[in-house]
Amino acid sequence: MKLDRRNFIKLGAVGSGALALPNPLKLAKNERKPWNRQQARTLRKFRNPKPTTCGLCENHCGLISYREGDRIVMLHGNPDHPLNQGKICARAYAQLDRLYDPDRVLAPRLREGERGSGKWREISWEEAYKVIAEKLAPFVENQGAGLAVLQGRQELLGDHLLELFPQALAVEEGPSLRLKNLRRQLYGVSGCRRDFANSRFVLNFAADPYIKGENMLTDMQKLIAGRIENGTKLVTVAARLNNTGGRSDDWIPVAPADYGNFARSLAYYLLDNQLYDAKALSEQGLQVSELKGLLKKYAPDTIASSIGVKAGIIKRLAQALARFQPVVAIYDEELLLASDGWHSAAAIELLNLLLGSLNRSGGLYYYSEESDLAASVYNLESQKERQKVSLDWFANWLVSSGNRPAIINYASNPAYTTFSGEYPHALWQSTNKIPFHLAIDTHVSETSFFADLILPAATDLETWGLSDHPLVDGQRVLSLRQPVSRLMDEILLLRQAKAKNLDLFQSKRTPVAESRDFNQIVLELKKVTQGESPDTALRVAEWLEGVVKGASFTAAGISWETLQKQGFQNYIGVTETVGLRFSVTATKFTAFDDKSPADSVESFSLIPYTWHILDNTTANCKYMAEFRHENPLWIHPSRAARLGIHEGDEVRIESSTSSVVAKAWLSEAIHPQCVAIALGLGHTEMGRVAKAQTIAKSDPMTRSLLIHKPIHFTPYSFRLRAWDKVEPVWWHEKGNGVDIRRIFKSVADSQVAGMTVIDTTVKLRKV
């Protein structure tokens, strides 16, 4: 068409008319029925939706489950939930894999033969409780003296289990345990909310909020919103170019040993050029003259050459921090692993104090996690002063000198997840070190493999729980985790059911063996240790309903019926202003150890980073394993060339205690002084997928065992189709990666009681 004046006017009129029409996407959204009234799009079948809360990370996103009979067929994000607003990550989808995993433990298992032989006898719950009553009787009499209670997850009645054994050693595991201990030392509280949406500059020290963290999905959404709506600047300082670094405005490669020095150099420049918030600093009781004296040796011109960053870059970054307000400086647990990690984190916190980011829109809000409603359920008053140690500390202590007559272990896997040196078969096999080991878990893990008795734990989609998160303007959201599937048994596992040639279309299936909610097990253990029948124990649902209908919840406007119907409820929480503790002085922000970079051509600082999708909980989820089932060693090409290492070569990684072989992956996305490798792989237990074993022959529900429409017939053709020979675990020949933790030995942290640090110096040898 010839574009003359007349046609141009016609096109303009048509375009204007189109713009005047309503947005079809918005129309479709407005016409869409609420989630609790929707039908399946193709079958037009109501799928009985029910809300719950995901428990696979600390963000606790709202979920909607869609069910056909007893089986959950789909999970969506709850569009009304203020934390995730209908969005969920890949881990949430893994809930179905965990629920219907054919490798789950679904009946109590009593060990037969030697520990570690893998020989078990399935027993009833009644028999299991008889064994427990007999074995734990001496510890009940001694109030738990000589007993260790390991908890890998926070549950409603976790403190109630500890209360049964007042003298027992309490061991916890959690991805943010180190961070929370640091915050308690500096601010006296452990909760933290980062207001990315209103920030104008985010300085990131090795954290990866785009892909992992305490509040991953919430932080990721707010950071993206800030970037789009406010033009928030994002600069990442890290030895490894992680996902967040790759999406930053700038990446400054700095070795882990120099994170703290880089932060102190920025702090000194801000102080020396009067670019700090004087009012905010005085409110925290810190003196400028004292800080300048302590940080003088970290002036950019003095320290630039030693940390490998030009002084001009440090100065320009400090000026940008002062210019783009408000600012927030962040880090995560990866930074805290090193021997000077505590002091590096404190130096980054000093930047937040200097820039007035504390208790400010666009900055950081520290708060007490004990003031929310959920904490009043989780944290018993009798357990608040109880000293708890980390799982790494416990494993290190047990290997070196400890003797514990009994262990109760819930969802914890210290034989795999701790930096405790060579795989400690001998330790967990020893009846002298651990005469009785009770495990409560969903799978046979590297640790529960050596248990005397395993109780089958239910997954998140079968259990009860509460979570509590701060929002804005003093509001909080209380989320309910409730069973959306009946407790799993062998018949309900469709893969198992098909293998047993059962009728999958029965309206009611006879249970064979049943998992149980950990909270229900605790209620029953209370009765068992008192010499009563576990059948007299209260049901978890009744217990939780009584708690939620109590005075504190009612006063906050929380309704049990509303929680069950919506999956969450907002309420007004206690607003508090938190600052530095009086005991914190300026010396807390100085260096612990001036570590020089490795000078040997073979020496590197190894970064064991977390691959957020795979951990001890999701290790046997097939679709999660497809994302990442190998963990090559990141190495800079310049250092690789000096060692004669090429892409794909096998490399021996040697620490001071042991060694392991991994494949090399050459990339400029790593600091030349460092190498990096992902955690979460190299399992020897946890199920066939976790071990990269083939599953087709033993998994009748996988497509590879079925003939898909074996006869192809049309009016014009007739032929037979071939078998589909695809193995679902198609990477089984390559293996399941390596467990890098086995070559490191953690030591007690001199700064934080009950915590550990590791020396990550390694040498590389081409195999």
ROSE-628270 format. One record per residue (C-alpha): residue in three letters; x, y, z. Coordinates in steps of 0.05 Angstrom, whole numbers, padded with zeros to 5 digits, always signed. Layout:
N
AlaXYZ/...
***
This chain:
767
Met+00000+00000+00000/Lys+00026+00069-00019/Leu+00034+00111+00044/Asp+00004+00178+00025/Arg-00029+00229+00069/Arg-00099+00197+00063/Asn-00074+00127+00080/Phe-00032+00154+00137/Ile-00094+00186+00168/Lys-00133+00121+00159/Leu-00078+00081+00194/Gly-00076+00131+00250/Ala-00151+00126+00260/Val-00149+00050+00261/Gly-00090+00051+00310/Ser-00126+00100+00356/Gly-00188+00057+00355/Ala-00147-00004+00374/Leu-00115+00033+00431/Ala-00184+00054+00455/Leu-00206-00018+00460/Pro-00199-00052+00528/Asn-00138-00096+00540/Pro-00158-00168+00523/Leu-00110-00196+00575/Lys-00141-00152+00629/Leu-00211-00172+00605/Ala-00193-00245+00610/Lys-00164-00235+00679/Asn-00227-00198+00702/Glu-00272-00252+00673/Arg-00232-00308+00705/Lys-00266-00342+00763/Pro-00231-00342+00831/Trp-00183-00400+00842/Asn-00232-00436+00888/Arg-00286-00438+00833/Gln-00245-00456+00772/Gln-00253-00519+00730/Ala-00201-00558+00690/Arg-00195-00524+00623/Thr-00202-00587+00580/Leu-00244-00634+00622/Arg-00288-00580+00652/Lys-00280-00617+00717/Phe-00277-00584+00786/Arg-00210-00603+00817/Asn-00226-00589+00890/Pro-00173-00534+00902/Lys-00145-00525+00972/Pro-00095-00473+00996/Thr-00032-00489+01035/Thr+00039-00461+01045/Cys+00104-00486+01016/Gly+00156-00506+01067/Leu+00217-00520+01024/Cys+00250-00453+01039/Glu+00242-00396+01089/Asn+00200-00354+01042/His+00138-00397+01054/Cys+00100-00381+00991/Gly+00025-00391+00986/Leu+00003-00452+00944/Ile-00062-00477+00914/Ser-00067-00552+00905/Tyr-00115-00581+00854/Arg-00139-00652+00867/Glu-00175-00709+00833/Gly-00199-00755+00887/Asp-00140-00768+00934/Arg-00087-00749+00883/Ile-00058-00679+00874/Val-00053-00665+00800/Met-00028-00593+00800/Leu+00003-00539+00843/His-00004-00465+00830/Gly+00017-00403+00869/Asn-00037-00371+00911/Pro-00053-00306+00872/Asp-00080-00273+00935/His-00019-00288+00979/Pro+00020-00223+00992/Leu+00088-00256+00993/Asn+00090-00292+00925/Gln+00027-00263+00892/Gly+00014-00327+00852/Lys+00085-00341+00832/Ile+00124-00402+00854/Cys+00194-00429+00839/Ala+00217-00496+00814/Arg+00226-00522+00885/Ala+00152-00514+00899/Tyr+00135-00558+00840/Ala+00182-00610+00869/Gln+00131-00620+00925/Leu+00093-00669+00879/Asp+00157-00707+00865/Arg+00169-00713+00940/Leu+00098-00734+00954/Tyr+00095-00789+00901/Asp+00167-00811+00905/Pro+00171-00887+00901/Asp+00235-00886+00943/Arg+00200-00855+01003/Val+00201-00891+01070/Leu+00127-00907+01083/Ala+00130-00955+01142/Pro+00173-00958+01206/Arg+00237-00996+01192/Leu+00276-01034+01244/Arg+00348-01050+01229/Glu+00367-01123+01220/Gly+00439-01145+01220/Glu+00498-01098+01223/Arg+00491-01023+01217/Gly+00501-01001+01146/Ser+00482-01068+01117/Gly+00419-01039+01088/Lys+00376-01095+01117/Trp+00310-01072+01146/Arg+00246-01103+01171/Glu+00182-01064+01164/Ile+00143-01062+01229/Ser+00079-01031+01254/Trp+00076-00964+01290/Glu+00055-01000+01353/Glu+00118-01043+01352/Ala+00161-00982+01335/Tyr+00135-00944+01396/Lys+00150-01004+01440/Val+00223-01003+01417/Ile+00227-00928+01428/Ala+00197-00933+01498/Glu+00248-00986+01517/Lys+00309-00950+01488/Leu+00292-00880+01512/Ala+00269-00898+01582/Pro+00337-00885+01615/Phe+00342-00817+01582/Val+00272-00797+01604/Glu+00293-00813+01676/Asn+00357-00771+01668/Gln+00320-00713+01634/Gly+00356-00726+01569/Ala+00427-00725+01595/Gly+00471-00760+01544/Leu+00420-00751+01488/Ala+00427-00708+01425/Val+00366-00682+01389/Leu+00379-00662+01316/Gln+00327-00622+01279/Gly+00336-00606+01205/Arg+00271-00567+01199/Gln+00232-00520+01243/Glu+00165-00551+01261/Leu+00107-00532+01305/Leu+00126-00580+01361/Gly+00202-00580+01354/Asp+00211-00546+01421/His+00161-00594+01452/Leu+00208-00651+01433/Leu+00266-00615+01466/Glu+00222-00602+01527/Leu+00216-00677+01537/Phe+00292-00679+01547/Pro+00314-00615+01584/Gln+00387-00638+01589/Ala+00394-00662+01517/Leu+00442-00628+01468/Ala+00400-00587+01419/Val+00427-00587+01348/Glu+00395-00546+01292/Glu+00405-00540+01218/Gly+00383-00484+01174/Pro+00408-00446+01113/Ser+00408-00379+01150/Leu+00431-00403+01219/Arg+00499-00368+01213/Leu+00466-00303+01190/Lys+00418-00303+01248/Asn+00473-00315+01298/Leu+00512-00256+01270/Arg+00451-00211+01274/Arg+00439-00230+01346/Gln+00510-00210+01363/Leu+00505-00143+01329/Tyr+00432-00124+01338/Gly+00403-00172+01389/Val+00351-00198+01339/Ser+00353-00247+01282/Gly+00299-00225+01232/Cys+00316-00183+01171/Arg+00273-00150+01117/Arg+00308-00118+01057/Asp+00268-00064+01023/Phe+00294-00073+00952/Ala+00232-00043+00920/Asn+00246+00026+00948/Ser+00322+00024+00945/Arg+00362+00063+00893/Phe+00427+00025+00901/Val+00441-00047+00921/Leu+00513-00067+00936/Asn+00516-00143+00935/Phe+00573-00181+00968/Ala+00570-00253+00939/Ala+00496-00261+00954/Asp+00449-00287+00900/Pro+00379-00261+00914/Tyr+00357-00276+00843/Ile+00363-00350+00857/Lys+00370-00364+00931/Gly+00365-00334+01001/Glu+00323-00330+01063/Asn+00264-00298+01026/Met+00283-00317+00955/Leu+00219-00306+00916/Thr+00198-00244+00954/Asp+00267-00212+00950/Met+00273-00229+00877/Gln+00206-00197+00860/Lys+00222-00134+00899/Leu+00291-00128+00869/Ile+00264-00135+00799/Ala+00209-00084+00815/Gly+00261-00035+00842/Arg+00304-00044+00780/Ile+00246-00031+00733/Glu+00206+00022+00770/Asn+00261+00060+00808/Gly+00321+00047+00764/Thr+00356+00014+00823/Lys+00431+00006+00811/Leu+00458-00063+00826/Val+00532-00077+00835/Thr+00558-00146+00855/Val+00625-00157+00890/Ala+00640-00231+00886/Ala+00694-00280+00866/Arg+00644-00319+00824/Leu+00596-00289+00773/Asn+00531-00316+00801/Asn+00461-00307+00773/Thr+00452-00239+00808/Gly+00521-00216+00786/Gly+00504-00233+00714/Arg+00444-00187+00719/Ser+00480-00131+00754/Asp+00502-00064+00726/Asp+00573-00082+00746/Trp+00611-00142+00772/Ile+00674-00129+00812/Pro+00714-00195+00820/Val+00744-00198+00890/Ala+00773-00259+00926/Pro+00732-00282+00987/Ala+00790-00266+01034/Asp+00785-00193+01011/Tyr+00709-00182+01017/Gly+00718-00150+01085/Asn+00778-00108+01063/Phe+00740-00082+01003/Ala+00681-00062+01048/Arg+00728-00028+01098/Ser+00761+00010+01042/Leu+00693+00037+01020/Ala+00677+00054+01092/Tyr+00742+00092+01102/Tyr+00731+00133+01038/Leu+00661+00151+01061/Leu+00688+00173+01129/Asp+00748+00210+01102/Asn+00706+00249+01052/Gln+00648+00262+01099/Leu+00599+00223+01055/Tyr+00567+00187+01113/Asp+00501+00198+01151/Ala+00527+00233+01214/Lys+00460+00229+01250/Ala+00450+00155+01237/Leu+00521+00141+01260/Ser+00514+00179+01325/Glu+00449+00144+01340/Gln+00487+00078+01339/Gly+00540+00104+01387/Leu+00599+00100+01339/Gln+00653+00154+01338/Val+00678+00178+01270/Ser+00749+00191+01296/Glu+00755+00121+01325/Leu+00729+00088+01262/Lys+00776+00128+01218/Gly+00835+00109+01261/Leu+00818+00035+01257/Leu+00804+00036+01182/Lys+00862+00082+01160/Lys+00904+00024+01133/Tyr+00846+00006+01087/Ala+00848+00071+01048/Pro+00835+00056+00973/Asp+00904+00079+00951/Thr+00937+00035+01004/Ile+00899-00029+00995/Ala+00881-00028+00921/Ser+00940-00069+00897/Ser+00933-00123+00950/Ile+00859-00137+00934/Gly+00868-00130+00859/Val+00819-00073+00849/Lys+00839-00004+00824/Ala+00834+00052+00875/Gly+00792+00093+00825/Ile+00739+00038+00823/Ile+00734+00037+00899/Lys+00728+00113+00902/Arg+00676+00118+00846/Leu+00635+00063+00879/Ala+00637+00099+00947/Gln+00615+00164+00914/Ala+00557+00128+00879/Leu+00535+00098+00946/Ala+00532+00167+00976/Arg+00496+00197+00916/Phe+00443+00144+00903/Gln+00403+00142+00968/Pro+00374+00099+00998/Val+00426+00044+00995/Val+00428-00027+01020/Ala+00490-00072+01025/Ile+00475-00147+01027/Tyr+00511-00214+01035/Asp+00491-00285+01051/Glu+00517-00348+01086/Glu+00568-00362+01031/Leu+00609-00304+01058/Leu+00607-00331+01129/Leu+00641-00398+01114/Ala+00711-00369+01114/Ser+00753-00362+01177/Asp+00744-00286+01174/Gly+00673-00289+01149/Trp+00643-00259+01213/His+00688-00197+01208/Ser+00675-00189+01133/Ala+00600-00189+01146/Ala+00609-00139+01203/Ala+00647-00093+01155/Ile+00589-00096+01106/Glu+00541-00080+01162/Leu+00584-00019+01177/Leu+00570+00006+01107/Asn+00495+00002+01121/Leu+00506+00041+01186/Leu+00548+00095+01152/Leu+00497+00105+01097/Gly+00438+00108+01144/Ser+00405+00046+01115/Leu+00381+00018+01182/Asn+00306+00024+01196/Arg+00296+00064+01132/Ser+00252+00057+01071/Gly+00295+00027+01017/Gly+00343-00001+01069/Leu+00344-00055+01122/Tyr+00294-00071+01177/Tyr+00319-00117+01233/Tyr+00265-00145+01278/Ser+00254-00197+01331/Glu+00226-00262+01304/Glu+00200-00278+01373/Ser+00148-00223+01371/Asp+00105-00254+01316/Leu+00046-00301+01327/Ala+00079-00362+01295/Ala+00139-00355+01340/Ser+00094-00359+01401/Val+00076-00428+01377/Tyr+00145-00452+01355/Asn+00185-00423+01413/Leu+00168-00448+01482/Glu+00186-00402+01539/Ser+00224-00458+01572/Gln+00270-00466+01511/Lys+00287-00393+01496/Glu+00351-00393+01537/Arg+00372-00462+01514/Gln+00440-00464+01480/Lys+00436-00494+01411/Val+00494-00515+01366/Ser+00500-00521+01291/Leu+00500-00587+01255/Asp+00572-00576+01231/Trp+00594-00562+01303/Phe+00560-00626+01327/Ala+00590-00669+01272/Asn+00659-00641+01285/Trp+00653-00652+01360/Leu+00626-00723+01351/Val+00683-00742+01304/Ser+00736-00714+01350/Ser+00716-00733+01421/Gly+00642-00736+01433/Asn+00603-00796+01456/Arg+00527-00793+01456/Pro+00489-00856+01478/Ala+00429-00838+01435/Ile+00409-00793+01378/Ile+00340-00770+01356/Asn+00347-00744+01286/Tyr+00291-00709+01247/Ala+00302-00691+01174/Ser+00376-00679+01186/Asn+00433-00710+01148/Pro+00500-00693+01181/Ala+00537-00750+01147/Tyr+00526-00712+01082/Thr+00511-00639+01094/Thr+00568-00623+01142/Phe+00641-00606+01129/Ser+00664-00665+01170/Gly+00720-00695+01127/Glu+00719-00764+01097/Tyr+00651-00797+01093/Pro+00644-00819+01166/His+00619-00891+01157/Ala+00659-00915+01217/Leu+00630-00860+01261/Trp+00557-00874+01247/Gln+00568-00949+01247/Ser+00599-00948+01316/Thr+00554-00973+01371/Asn+00604-00945+01421/Lys+00596-00874+01395/Ile+00521-00880+01382/Pro+00489-00941+01415/Phe+00419-00921+01393/His+00398-00879+01334/Leu+00326-00860+01320/Ala+00314-00827+01252/Ile+00250-00792+01230/Asp+00254-00778+01156/Thr+00221-00783+01088/His+00279-00821+01056/Val+00337-00865+01076/Ser+00392-00813+01078/Glu+00468-00821+01086/Thr+00456-00813+01161/Ser+00392-00852+01172/Phe+00423-00909+01132/Phe+00460-00924+01198/Ala+00399-00915+01243/Asp+00370-00970+01287/Leu+00299-00948+01274/Ile+00269-00903+01220/Leu+00201-00871+01228/Pro+00169-00848+01162/Ala+00157-00773+01162/Ala+00104-00740+01120/Thr+00119-00686+01069/Asp+00095-00613+01069/Leu+00033-00629+01029/Glu+00010-00677+01083/Thr+00026-00637+01146/Trp+00009-00577+01189/Gly+00050-00515+01201/Leu+00051-00440+01211/Ser+00096-00385+01184/Asp+00098-00311+01197/His+00129-00256+01155/Pro+00133-00180+01159/Leu+00102-00139+01103/Val+00101-00062+01104/Asp+00073-00009+01152/Gly+00074-00057+01211/Gln+00032-00110+01176/Arg+00049-00184+01178/Val+00022-00245+01143/Leu+00007-00310+01180/Ser+00007-00370+01132/Leu-00022-00438+01146/Arg+00008-00503+01120/Gln-00047-00555+01120/Pro-00054-00625+01091/Val-00079-00623+01020/Ser-00067-00698+01010/Arg-00084-00754+01057/Leu-00023-00784+01090/Met+00016-00822+01038/Asp+00016-00898+01038/Glu+00041-00950+00990/Ile-00025-00956+00955/Leu-00032-00882+00942/Leu+00036-00879+00909/Leu+00013-00889+00838/Arg+00079-00917+00815/Gln+00079-00967+00871/Ala+00006-00981+00860/Lys+00016-00998+00787/Ala+00073-01044+00806/Lys+00026-01082+00854/Asn-00026-01090+00798/Leu-00078-01054+00839/Asp-00140-01021+00813/Leu-00122-00948+00807/Phe-00195-00927+00801/Gln-00220-00951+00868/Ser-00256-00896+00905/Lys-00224-00918+00970/Arg-00157-00953+00977/Thr-00135-00997+01034/Pro-00074-00968+01069/Val-00013-01013+01072/Ala+00037-00970+01108/Glu+00030-00898+01130/Ser+00076-00838+01140/Arg+00060-00789+01196/Asp+00066-00715+01210/Phe+00128-00702+01253/Asn+00084-00660+01299/Gln+00038-00719+01308/Ile+00097-00763+01324/Val+00119-00714+01378/Leu+00050-00715+01410/Glu+00051-00790+01410/Leu+00122-00793+01437/Lys+00099-00751+01496/Lys+00049-00805+01513/Val+00098-00862+01500/Thr+00152-00832+01546/Gln+00099-00824+01601/Gly+00081-00898+01595/Glu+00015-00885+01560/Ser-00013-00909+01494/Pro+00003-00866+01433/Asp-00069-00874+01412/Thr-00089-00827+01469/Ala-00050-00769+01439/Leu-00086-00709+01413/Arg-00089-00700+01337/Val-00046-00644+01308/Ala-00105-00610+01276/Glu-00142-00606+01342/Trp-00080-00581+01378/Leu-00066-00527+01327/Glu-00139-00506+01324/Gly-00138-00496+01400/Val-00075-00453+01394/Val-00102-00409+01338/Lys-00167-00399+01376/Gly-00127-00375+01436/Ala-00127-00304+01464/Ser-00065-00277+01428/Phe-00089-00299+01359/Thr-00160-00276+01371/Ala-00135-00208+01394/Ala-00097-00201+01328/Gly-00161-00216+01289/Ile-00138-00285+01266/Ser-00194-00335+01250/Trp-00181-00410+01245/Glu-00236-00417+01193/Thr-00208-00360+01151/Leu-00138-00389+01154/Gln-00163-00456+01129/Lys-00204-00424+01073/Gln-00153-00373+01048/Gly-00087-00405+01070/Phe-00064-00340+01102/Gln-00088-00278+01140/Asn-00057-00209+01150/Tyr-00052-00175+01218/Ile-00019-00116+01250/Gly+00045-00135+01286/Val+00089-00102+01337/Thr+00132-00046+01306/Glu+00201-00040+01336/Thr+00264+00000+01322/Val+00328-00040+01327/Gly+00399-00013+01332/Leu+00468-00037+01350/Arg+00474-00070+01418/Phe+00510-00030+01470/Ser+00565-00082+01474/Val+00583-00072+01401/Thr+00644-00027+01394/Ala+00681+00000+01334/Thr+00733-00056+01340/Lys+00679-00106+01318/Phe+00686-00078+01247/Thr+00761-00087+01239/Ala+00795-00146+01206/Phe+00805-00213+01241/Asp+00862-00236+01197/Asp+00897-00203+01138/Lys+00899-00263+01092/Ser+00945-00257+01033/Pro+00924-00288+00967/Ala+00952-00355+00948/Asp+01022-00348+00919/Ser+01031-00419+00894/Val+01010-00434+00823/Glu+00971-00494+00847/Ser+00937-00461+00907/Phe+00866-00433+00903/Ser+00811-00410+00949/Leu+00752-00457+00936/Ile+00681-00430+00938/Pro+00630-00484+00955/Tyr+00566-00450+00931/Thr+00494-00472+00941/Trp+00454-00494+00880/His+00386-00471+00906/Ile+00343-00525+00873/Leu+00380-00586+00899/Asp+00391-00597+00973/Asn+00380-00652+01023/Thr+00304-00643+01016/Thr+00297-00645+00940/Ala+00356-00691+00923/Asn+00312-00747+00898/Cys+00263-00704+00858/Lys+00272-00726+00786/Tyr+00254-00660+00753/Met+00299-00620+00800/Ala+00357-00667+00784/Glu+00347-00653+00710/Phe+00366-00580+00722/Arg+00433-00599+00752/His+00462-00669+00759/Glu+00536-00654+00754/Asn+00580-00602+00787/Pro+00644-00586+00748/Leu+00699-00544+00779/Trp+00700-00471+00756/Ile+00771-00448+00740/His+00796-00385+00705/Pro+00828-00400+00637/Ser+00892-00362+00655/Arg+00905-00406+00716/Ala+00883-00469+00679/Ala+00934-00455+00624/Arg+00990-00450+00675/Leu+00970-00519+00702/Gly+00959-00550+00633/Ile+00885-00561+00648/His+00835-00560+00590/Glu+00759-00560+00587/Gly+00731-00627+00611/Asp+00797-00652+00641/Glu+00793-00690+00706/Val+00825-00651+00762/Arg+00843-00674+00832/Ile+00823-00623+00885/Glu+00867-00630+00947/Ser+00854-00598+01014/Ser+00895-00606+01078/Thr+00853-00668+01097/Ser+00832-00704+01034/Ser+00820-00700+00959/Val+00767-00712+00906/Val+00766-00714+00830/Ala+00721-00669+00788/Lys+00717-00645+00716/Ala+00744-00576+00698/Trp+00700-00522+00670/Leu+00739-00462+00644/Ser+00706-00395+00651/Glu+00725-00322+00660/Ala+00667-00316+00708/Ile+00712-00335+00766/His+00768-00296+00801/Pro+00836-00323+00780/Gln+00855-00338+00853/Cys+00792-00380+00863/Val+00756-00442+00840/Ala+00683-00459+00854/Ile+00640-00520+00856/Ala+00566-00531+00872/Leu+00540-00566+00934/Gly+00481-00614+00936/Leu+00508-00670+00891/Gly+00548-00734+00900/His+00496-00770+00943/Thr+00508-00842+00963/Glu+00437-00850+00990/Met+00371-00811+00988/Gly+00342-00852+00930/Arg+00357-00875+00860/Val+00350-00807+00827/Ala+00398-00776+00878/Lys+00448-00831+00862/Ala+00436-00824+00786/Gln+00413-00896+00781/Thr+00366-00920+00726/Ile+00293-00923+00747/Ala+00255-00946+00685/Lys+00256-01020+00700/Ser+00230-01010+00771/Asp+00184-00950+00759/Pro+00122-00974+00721/Met+00093-00904+00716/Thr+00150-00876+00674/Arg+00133-00868+00601/Ser+00194-00908+00580/Leu+00161-00974+00601/Leu+00097-00964+00562/Ile+00082-00973+00489/His+00052-00907+00468/Lys-00004-00924+00419/Pro+00032-00985+00392/Ile-00013-00990+00331/His-00017-00930+00286/Phe-00078-00934+00240/Thr-00108-00884+00192/Pro-00151-00896+00129/Tyr-00087-00890+00089/Ser-00034-00925+00131/Phe-00022-00980+00182/Arg+00042-00992+00220/Leu+00070-01013+00287/Arg+00106-00964+00332/Ala+00172-00980+00367/Trp+00184-00982+00441/Asp+00203-00916+00474/Lys+00272-00935+00502/Val+00287-00869+00536/Glu+00312-00877+00608/Pro+00284-00821+00652/Val+00350-00814+00689/Trp+00387-00805+00623/Trp+00450-00779+00658/His+00463-00844+00697/Glu+00526-00860+00658/Lys+00557-00793+00675/Gly+00542-00802+00749/Asn+00514-00754+00801/Gly+00572-00707+00812/Val+00618-00702+00873/Asp+00608-00683+00945/Ile+00660-00630+00958/Arg+00645-00627+01033/Arg+00683-00692+01043/Ile+00751-00659+01033/Phe+00741-00604+01085/Lys+00744-00608+01161/Ser+00708-00553+01198/Val+00735-00523+01262/Ala+00699-00486+01318/Asp+00686-00412+01305/Ser+00723-00369+01356/Gln+00673-00313+01345/Val+00606-00349+01349/Ala+00593-00404+01400/Gly+00566-00469+01371/Met+00586-00451+01299/Thr+00643-00472+01253/Val+00687-00445+01197/Ile+00729-00480+01144/Asp+00796-00468+01111/Thr+00779-00470+01036/Thr+00850-00469+01010/Val+00860-00524+00958/Lys+00911-00547+00907/Leu+00896-00573+00838/Arg+00929-00630+00800/Lys+00911-00653+00731/Val+00894-00728+00733/
***
